[in-house]
Amino acid sequence: MIGPMFEESICCDEGLKTFLADPAIRILEDGLYVPRIPGHYDRNFGLYDIYGRLVQEAGPRRGWPTQPLGQSASCCVSPSSSHPRAPEGCYFYGGNINDHFGHFLTETLPRYWCYRERYAGMKILVHAEKTLDTLFSQAWIAGFFALLGLGQSDFVVFERPTRLRMLVVAGTSLEENHFAHQAFARFCNDLGEENGIGIAESRPLYLSRAAFNSQMRMIRGEEAMLPLLRQEGIAIIEPEKLSIRQQIGLFSAHRPTIGFVGSAFHTSIFCARPVGVALTCDGLISSNHALMDRVNRARIRYLTTPGILVDRFIPGQPALYRLEEPRRVVRHLLDAIEGRIWARQPVSAPPEKIEGACFLLQTYHQTWLMIDRQTGIVQHGSGDGERALRLVVRLDGRGWAAISAPTGDCLTMERDNTQGTTLFYRYRTHGQGKIFLFSHENGFFVCPTPDGRVLCDRPAPAEWEELTLISPH
């Protein structure tokens, strides 16, 4: 919760990482390009080295543990002298061109963070589910590449396995649902500053989805919000009707941009430290939004829409939602704007340190919360052995718990997004000397399972989640 009136939406994905350093740039010599055929999950396309192994830095991947999108880890076809050789001596790898607007911004564009100077004079070798003619017939794709000084003639797709003398592979600066580099924010901020056409409005901007035929979600009742927002002095924008230069100028560091969360909110990455309010339909945030916001230091708050119902949810089809009271949703947004909710300190921020008495944690299984010092992964067991180390917890009076190892080892909790010498959780008492631990980010509870693992992934506590405080003395 951000305050008594607002329910903050959460990101449930695990293993999210951000990096200050730039991605690595690799030179692949004597590699093999295997083309992509139409079909979302073609398992054969990719770039392979001389041994037939997938070039991990080149493939589109998603989530943690990271999973390739359709590609196989190895290929029985390796570079052969019988394969046709690419005509150019060296290419730059431009990744997979995704023709979904949001995924273009999170999968394709992050490949180009190293700027035109790095690939000037080279042909851009890409994979694509559709032909280059089809892709560049879409004005927004052509528009984005035009910002980089690239046109269709700069790109190459081979139709058969092709041997490459040399290929420059710049590691992606954002991998969906997994990691983001500061370089992606820097690159996109520069694009926005140099090419964006800012909306000449000091009023808050509402990004309307009412007339947009979304592939992901439709919201009945949004159209009833528009006249109410206009009456309150909110400017209404339909992003899909704008040019690319206008779309990358939608967000501001001073004027809030608001609306239902979707691909249009990815354009916040083209503005440094943007402010805004995004309404979610199910109380969940895509980790792509979370990652982009972290590296961009965005001040965007994601709030769960009050009074929203699910009318239809069928895998493979757009989800259909319905607003019970559009007027109530408008009031919710106005209250968020008037209260400058993006400037508030989240109440979920942990303390820097917790002093006081420490306790060992005994599980329901009569074992101890511990680590094996080989990995530092939190688990439970007897706590005995050369590498075993029992963990301790300190509690404060405001509901915070700090878990650490007496030796200061780096700890990792499975199904959680945090690592460090101290792991902070909220706690809830459960009888004399017993507590439940739960994540301050998503509300999931820490659970020691019978197989010795400790997972932070349970939506509600029961017997297994119960931990007993035991004095170490």
C-alpha positions as CSV (number, residue, x, y, z in Angstrom):
1,M,0.0,0.0,0.0
2,I,1.3,3.5,-0.8
3,G,-1.3,5.1,1.4
4,P,-4.8,4.5,2.7
5,M,-6.5,5.2,-0.6
6,F,-4.2,3.4,-3.1
7,E,-3.3,-0.2,-3.6
8,E,0.1,-0.5,-5.2
9,S,0.5,-3.2,-7.9
10,I,3.3,-5.7,-7.6
11,C,5.8,-7.4,-9.8
12,C,6.0,-11.2,-9.1
13,D,8.9,-12.2,-11.4
14,E,12.1,-13.4,-9.8
15,G,15.7,-13.0,-10.5
16,L,15.6,-9.4,-11.8
17,K,18.9,-7.7,-12.3
18,T,20.2,-4.3,-13.2
19,F,23.8,-3.3,-14.3
20,L,25.7,-0.1,-14.4
21,A,28.3,-1.5,-16.8
22,D,27.7,-1.7,-20.5
23,P,26.9,-5.1,-22.1
24,A,29.8,-7.0,-23.6
25,I,30.5,-6.9,-27.3
26,R,31.7,-10.1,-28.9
27,I,33.3,-10.9,-32.2
28,L,32.0,-14.2,-33.7
29,E,34.3,-15.7,-36.3
30,D,33.4,-18.5,-38.6
31,G,29.8,-18.7,-37.4
32,L,26.7,-20.1,-38.9
33,Y,23.4,-18.1,-39.5
34,V,20.3,-20.3,-39.5
35,P,17.3,-18.4,-40.7
36,R,14.0,-18.0,-39.0
37,I,10.8,-19.3,-40.6
38,P,7.3,-17.9,-40.0
39,G,6.0,-19.1,-36.7
40,H,6.4,-17.7,-33.2
41,Y,8.2,-20.7,-31.8
42,D,10.6,-21.8,-34.6
43,R,13.1,-24.0,-32.7
44,N,15.8,-24.1,-35.3
45,F,16.8,-20.5,-36.0
46,G,19.8,-18.7,-34.5
47,L,23.5,-18.0,-34.6
48,Y,25.9,-20.9,-34.0
49,D,29.6,-21.1,-33.5
50,I,32.0,-23.4,-35.3
51,Y,31.1,-26.2,-32.8
52,G,27.4,-26.0,-33.5
53,R,26.7,-24.3,-30.1
54,L,24.1,-21.5,-29.8
55,V,25.6,-18.1,-29.4
56,Q,23.9,-17.2,-26.1
57,E,24.4,-13.4,-26.4
58,A,22.6,-13.3,-29.8
59,G,19.3,-15.2,-29.1
60,P,16.1,-13.6,-27.8
61,R,15.7,-14.9,-24.3
62,R,13.2,-14.2,-21.5
63,G,12.8,-14.6,-17.8
64,W,14.9,-16.3,-15.1
65,P,16.1,-19.0,-15.2
66,T,16.6,-17.6,-18.7
67,Q,14.9,-19.4,-21.5
68,P,15.5,-19.0,-25.3
69,L,12.5,-18.1,-27.3
70,G,12.2,-21.0,-29.7
71,Q,15.9,-21.6,-30.3
72,S,17.7,-24.9,-29.5
73,A,20.9,-24.8,-27.4
74,S,22.8,-26.7,-30.1
75,C,22.5,-27.5,-33.7
76,C,23.5,-30.6,-35.6
77,V,24.4,-28.3,-38.4
78,S,27.8,-26.6,-37.9
79,P,29.7,-24.3,-40.3
80,S,30.7,-26.3,-43.4
81,S,32.7,-25.3,-46.4
82,S,29.7,-26.4,-48.4
83,H,27.5,-23.7,-46.9
84,P,27.2,-20.5,-48.9
85,R,29.4,-17.8,-47.5
86,A,28.0,-14.3,-46.7
87,P,29.1,-11.7,-49.3
88,E,30.2,-9.2,-46.7
89,G,33.4,-9.7,-44.6
90,C,31.8,-8.4,-41.4
91,Y,28.2,-7.8,-40.2
92,F,26.6,-6.3,-37.1
93,Y,24.0,-8.5,-35.5
94,G,20.7,-6.6,-35.0
95,G,18.8,-9.3,-33.2
96,N,15.3,-10.5,-33.9
97,I,12.9,-7.8,-35.3
98,N,9.7,-8.2,-33.3
99,D,6.7,-6.5,-34.9
100,H,4.7,-6.0,-31.7
101,F,5.2,-2.4,-30.5
102,G,6.0,-3.2,-26.9
103,H,8.2,-6.2,-27.6
104,F,10.1,-4.2,-30.3
105,L,11.0,-1.8,-27.5
106,T,12.0,-4.5,-25.1
107,E,13.5,-7.1,-27.4
108,T,14.7,-5.4,-30.6
109,L,15.7,-1.9,-29.8
110,P,18.0,-2.9,-26.8
111,R,20.4,-4.4,-29.4
112,Y,21.3,-1.0,-30.8
113,W,22.5,0.6,-27.6
114,C,26.1,1.0,-28.9
115,Y,25.0,3.7,-31.4
116,R,25.6,4.1,-35.1
117,E,29.3,4.7,-34.6
118,R,29.8,1.0,-33.7
119,Y,28.1,-0.4,-36.7
120,A,28.7,2.4,-39.3
121,G,29.5,1.0,-42.7
122,M,28.3,-2.5,-41.8
123,K,25.2,-4.4,-43.0
124,I,22.8,-5.2,-40.1
125,L,22.2,-9.0,-40.1
126,V,18.9,-9.8,-38.4
127,H,16.4,-12.6,-37.8
128,A,12.7,-11.9,-38.4
129,E,9.5,-13.8,-38.5
130,K,8.3,-11.7,-41.4
131,T,10.0,-10.3,-44.5
132,L,11.8,-7.1,-44.4
133,D,9.3,-5.7,-46.9
134,T,6.5,-6.5,-44.6
135,L,8.3,-5.1,-41.5
136,F,9.3,-1.8,-43.1
137,S,5.8,-1.3,-44.5
138,Q,4.8,-0.6,-40.9
139,A,5.5,3.1,-40.4
140,W,6.4,2.8,-36.8
141,I,9.1,0.2,-37.4
142,A,10.6,2.2,-40.3
143,G,10.3,5.3,-38.0
144,F,12.2,3.8,-35.2
145,F,15.1,2.7,-37.4
146,A,15.1,6.1,-39.1
147,L,16.0,7.6,-35.7
148,L,19.1,5.4,-35.8
149,G,19.9,6.5,-39.3
150,L,18.9,3.1,-40.8
151,G,16.7,2.2,-43.7
152,Q,15.5,-1.1,-45.1
153,S,18.6,-1.4,-47.4
154,D,20.9,-1.5,-44.4
155,F,19.4,-4.8,-43.2
156,V,20.1,-8.4,-44.4
157,V,18.1,-11.6,-43.9
158,F,19.5,-14.9,-45.4
159,E,17.0,-17.5,-46.5
160,R,19.3,-20.5,-46.1
161,P,22.0,-21.5,-43.6
162,T,24.9,-19.1,-44.3
163,R,28.5,-19.1,-43.1
164,L,29.8,-15.8,-41.6
165,R,33.4,-14.7,-41.7
166,M,32.9,-12.2,-38.9
167,L,29.9,-10.9,-36.9
168,V,29.8,-8.2,-34.2
169,V,27.4,-9.3,-31.5
170,A,26.6,-6.6,-29.0
171,G,25.0,-8.1,-25.9
172,T,21.5,-6.8,-25.4
173,S,21.0,-4.0,-23.0
174,L,17.6,-5.4,-21.8
175,E,16.6,-9.0,-21.7
176,E,12.9,-9.4,-21.2
177,N,11.8,-10.3,-17.6
178,H,15.4,-10.7,-16.6
179,F,17.9,-7.8,-16.7
180,A,18.5,-4.3,-17.8
181,H,21.7,-2.2,-18.3
182,Q,22.0,1.5,-17.6
183,A,23.2,1.7,-21.2
184,F,19.6,1.1,-22.4
185,A,18.2,4.1,-20.5
186,R,21.2,6.3,-21.6
187,F,20.6,5.3,-25.2
188,C,16.9,5.8,-25.2
189,N,17.1,9.1,-23.2
190,D,19.5,10.4,-25.9
191,L,17.1,9.3,-28.7
192,G,14.2,11.1,-26.9
193,E,16.1,14.3,-26.3
194,E,17.5,14.5,-29.8
195,N,14.4,13.3,-31.8
196,G,11.3,13.5,-29.6
197,I,8.6,16.0,-30.2
198,G,7.2,16.9,-26.8
199,I,3.5,17.4,-26.4
200,A,2.9,21.1,-25.8
201,E,0.8,20.6,-22.7
202,S,1.4,21.5,-19.1
203,R,-1.7,19.5,-18.2
204,P,-1.5,15.9,-17.3
205,L,-1.7,13.6,-20.3
206,Y,-4.0,10.6,-20.3
207,L,-3.0,7.8,-22.8
208,S,-6.3,6.4,-24.0
209,R,-6.7,2.8,-25.1
210,A,-10.4,3.1,-25.8
211,A,-10.1,3.1,-29.6
212,F,-7.0,0.8,-29.7
213,N,-7.5,-2.8,-30.9
214,S,-5.1,-4.3,-28.4
215,Q,-3.6,-7.8,-28.7
216,M,-3.3,-8.1,-25.0
217,R,-6.3,-6.6,-23.2
218,M,-9.5,-4.6,-23.8
219,I,-11.2,-2.5,-21.1
220,R,-14.9,-1.9,-21.4
221,G,-16.0,1.4,-19.8
222,E,-12.8,3.3,-20.5
223,E,-14.6,5.4,-23.2
224,A,-16.9,6.7,-20.4
225,M,-13.9,8.0,-18.5
226,L,-12.8,10.3,-21.3
227,P,-15.4,13.1,-21.1
228,L,-15.0,13.1,-17.3
229,L,-11.3,13.5,-17.6
230,R,-11.6,16.3,-20.1
231,Q,-14.0,18.1,-17.7
232,E,-11.2,17.9,-15.1
233,G,-8.7,19.5,-17.4
234,I,-6.8,16.3,-18.4
235,A,-5.5,16.2,-22.0
236,I,-6.5,13.0,-23.9
237,I,-3.9,11.4,-26.2
238,E,-4.3,8.3,-28.5
239,P,-0.7,7.2,-28.8
240,E,-1.2,4.9,-31.8
241,K,-2.3,7.9,-33.9
242,L,1.0,9.8,-33.3
243,S,4.2,9.7,-35.2
244,I,7.2,7.9,-33.6
245,R,8.8,11.3,-32.8
246,Q,5.7,12.3,-30.9
247,Q,5.3,9.0,-29.1
248,I,8.9,9.2,-27.7
249,G,8.0,12.7,-26.4
250,L,4.9,11.6,-24.5
251,F,6.5,11.5,-21.0
252,S,7.9,14.4,-19.0
253,A,10.0,14.8,-15.8
254,H,7.6,17.5,-14.7
255,R,4.1,16.8,-16.1
256,P,2.5,13.4,-15.2
257,T,1.5,11.0,-17.9
258,I,-1.3,8.7,-16.8
259,G,-3.5,5.8,-18.1
260,F,-3.9,2.1,-18.1
261,V,-0.6,0.2,-18.3
262,G,0.4,-1.1,-21.7
263,S,3.0,-0.8,-24.4
264,A,2.7,3.0,-24.5
265,F,4.1,3.1,-21.0
266,H,7.3,1.6,-22.4
267,T,7.9,4.9,-24.2
268,S,8.7,6.4,-20.8
269,I,12.3,5.1,-21.3
270,F,12.8,8.0,-23.8
271,C,12.6,10.5,-21.0
272,A,15.0,10.7,-18.0
273,R,13.2,10.3,-14.7
274,P,9.6,10.5,-16.0
275,V,6.6,11.0,-13.7
276,G,3.3,9.2,-14.1
277,V,0.6,7.0,-12.8
278,A,-0.3,3.6,-14.5
279,L,-3.4,1.7,-13.6
280,T,-3.2,-2.1,-13.7
281,C,-6.1,-4.5,-14.4
282,D,-5.0,-7.4,-12.2
283,G,-2.7,-5.8,-9.6
284,L,0.4,-7.1,-11.4
285,I,3.2,-5.2,-13.1
286,S,5.2,-6.7,-16.0
287,S,8.9,-7.0,-14.9
288,N,9.8,-5.3,-18.2
289,H,8.2,-2.1,-16.8
290,A,9.9,-2.6,-13.5
291,L,13.4,-3.1,-15.1
292,M,13.1,-0.1,-17.4
293,D,11.9,2.1,-14.5
294,R,14.8,1.0,-12.4
295,V,17.6,1.8,-14.9
296,N,15.7,5.0,-15.9
297,R,15.1,6.1,-12.3
298,A,11.5,6.6,-13.3
299,R,8.9,8.0,-10.9
300,I,5.9,6.0,-12.1
301,R,3.5,4.5,-9.7
302,Y,1.4,1.4,-10.6
303,L,-1.9,1.3,-8.9
304,T,-4.6,-1.4,-9.0
305,T,-7.7,-0.2,-10.7
306,P,-10.7,0.0,-8.3
307,G,-13.8,-1.8,-9.3
308,I,-12.5,-3.7,-12.3
309,L,-13.9,-7.0,-13.3
310,V,-12.7,-9.8,-15.6
311,D,-15.3,-10.6,-18.3
312,R,-13.1,-12.9,-20.4
313,F,-9.7,-14.5,-20.0
314,I,-8.9,-17.1,-22.6
315,P,-5.2,-18.0,-23.3
316,G,-4.2,-16.8,-26.8
317,Q,-6.9,-14.1,-26.9
318,P,-7.1,-10.5,-25.6
319,A,-8.3,-10.4,-22.0
320,L,-11.5,-8.5,-21.6
321,Y,-12.0,-6.3,-18.5
322,R,-14.9,-4.1,-17.5
323,L,-15.1,-1.0,-15.2
324,E,-17.9,-1.1,-12.8
325,E,-17.8,2.6,-12.1
326,P,-15.8,4.7,-14.6
327,R,-16.4,7.8,-12.5
328,R,-14.8,6.1,-9.5
329,V,-11.7,5.3,-11.6
330,V,-11.4,8.9,-12.7
331,R,-11.6,10.1,-9.1
332,H,-8.9,7.6,-8.2
333,L,-6.6,9.0,-10.9
334,L,-7.3,12.6,-9.9
335,D,-6.6,11.9,-6.3
336,A,-3.3,10.3,-7.3
337,I,-2.4,13.4,-9.3
338,E,-3.4,15.9,-6.7
339,G,-1.5,14.0,-4.1
340,R,1.6,13.8,-6.3
341,I,1.8,10.1,-5.6
342,W,5.0,9.6,-7.7
343,A,6.8,11.8,-5.2
344,R,5.8,9.8,-2.1
345,Q,8.3,7.5,-0.4
346,P,7.0,3.9,-0.7
347,V,6.0,2.5,2.8
348,S,7.5,-0.8,1.7
349,A,11.1,0.5,1.7
350,P,13.2,-1.5,4.2
351,P,15.4,0.1,6.9
352,E,19.1,0.4,6.3
353,K,19.9,-1.7,9.3
354,I,18.2,-3.4,12.3
355,E,20.0,-3.5,15.6
356,G,19.1,-5.7,18.6
357,A,18.9,-9.3,19.7
358,C,19.4,-12.0,17.1
359,F,17.6,-15.4,16.9
360,L,18.0,-18.6,15.1
361,L,15.0,-19.7,13.0
362,Q,13.6,-23.2,13.5
363,T,11.2,-24.5,10.9
364,Y,8.0,-26.5,11.2
365,H,10.2,-29.5,10.0
366,Q,12.4,-29.2,13.2
367,T,15.3,-28.0,11.1
368,W,17.2,-24.7,10.9
369,L,17.2,-21.9,8.4
370,M,20.8,-22.1,7.0
371,I,23.1,-21.8,4.0
372,D,25.6,-24.1,2.4
373,R,28.6,-21.8,2.1
374,Q,29.4,-23.2,-1.4
375,T,26.4,-21.2,-2.8
376,G,24.9,-19.0,-0.1
377,I,21.4,-20.2,-1.1
378,V,19.1,-20.1,1.8
379,Q,17.9,-23.6,2.7
380,H,17.0,-25.6,5.8
381,G,18.5,-28.6,7.5
382,S,20.5,-29.7,10.6
383,G,22.9,-26.8,10.3
384,D,25.8,-29.2,11.0
385,G,28.7,-29.8,8.7
386,E,31.8,-28.1,7.4
387,R,30.0,-25.8,5.0
388,A,26.7,-25.5,6.8
389,L,26.0,-22.2,8.6
390,R,22.8,-21.4,10.5
391,L,21.3,-18.0,9.8
392,V,20.1,-15.4,12.3
393,V,17.3,-12.9,12.3
394,R,16.8,-9.5,13.9
395,L,13.4,-7.9,14.3
396,D,12.4,-4.3,14.8
397,G,9.2,-2.9,16.2
398,R,7.8,-1.8,12.8
399,G,7.4,-5.3,11.3
400,W,10.8,-5.6,9.6
401,A,13.1,-8.7,9.8
402,A,16.7,-8.8,8.8
403,I,18.3,-12.2,8.0
404,S,22.0,-12.6,7.8
405,A,24.9,-15.0,8.4
406,P,27.2,-14.4,11.3
407,T,30.1,-14.5,8.9
408,G,28.6,-11.9,6.5
409,D,28.2,-14.3,3.6
410,C,26.2,-13.2,0.6
411,L,22.7,-14.8,0.8
412,T,20.3,-15.8,-2.0
413,M,16.7,-16.6,-1.4
414,E,15.1,-18.7,-4.2
415,R,12.0,-17.2,-5.9
416,D,13.1,-13.8,-4.7
417,N,14.6,-10.8,-6.3
418,T,17.1,-9.8,-3.6
419,Q,20.6,-10.9,-2.7
420,G,23.1,-9.6,-0.2
421,T,24.7,-10.0,3.2
422,T,21.3,-9.0,4.7
423,L,17.9,-10.0,3.4
424,F,15.0,-7.8,4.6
425,Y,11.5,-9.2,4.9
426,R,8.3,-8.1,6.7
427,Y,7.2,-10.4,9.5
428,R,3.9,-11.3,11.1
429,T,3.7,-12.8,14.6
430,H,1.9,-16.1,15.1
431,G,1.7,-17.0,18.7
432,Q,4.4,-16.8,21.3
433,G,7.9,-16.7,19.7
434,K,6.6,-17.7,16.2
435,I,6.6,-15.6,13.0
436,F,5.8,-15.7,9.3
437,L,8.2,-13.9,6.9
438,F,6.9,-12.3,3.7
439,S,8.3,-10.2,0.9
440,H,7.8,-6.5,1.1
441,E,7.7,-6.3,-2.7
442,N,5.0,-8.9,-3.6
443,G,3.6,-10.1,-0.3
444,F,4.6,-13.8,-0.9
445,F,5.6,-15.8,2.2
446,V,8.8,-17.6,2.9
447,C,8.2,-21.4,2.9
448,P,10.7,-24.2,4.0
449,T,9.6,-27.2,1.9
450,P,10.1,-30.8,2.9
451,D,12.9,-31.3,0.3
452,G,15.2,-28.8,2.1
453,R,14.6,-25.8,-0.1
454,V,13.3,-22.4,1.1
455,L,11.1,-20.6,-1.4
456,C,9.6,-17.1,-1.2
457,D,6.5,-17.9,-3.3
458,R,3.5,-18.7,-1.1
459,P,0.5,-16.4,-1.3
460,A,-0.7,-17.3,2.2
461,P,0.9,-18.8,5.3
462,A,0.2,-22.2,6.8
463,E,2.1,-24.7,8.9
464,W,5.2,-24.9,6.7
465,E,5.6,-21.2,6.7
466,E,5.8,-21.0,10.5
467,L,9.2,-20.1,11.9
468,T,10.2,-20.3,15.6
469,L,12.6,-17.8,17.2
470,I,15.3,-19.6,19.2
471,S,17.9,-17.8,21.2
472,P,21.4,-18.8,20.1
473,H,22.7,-18.8,23.7
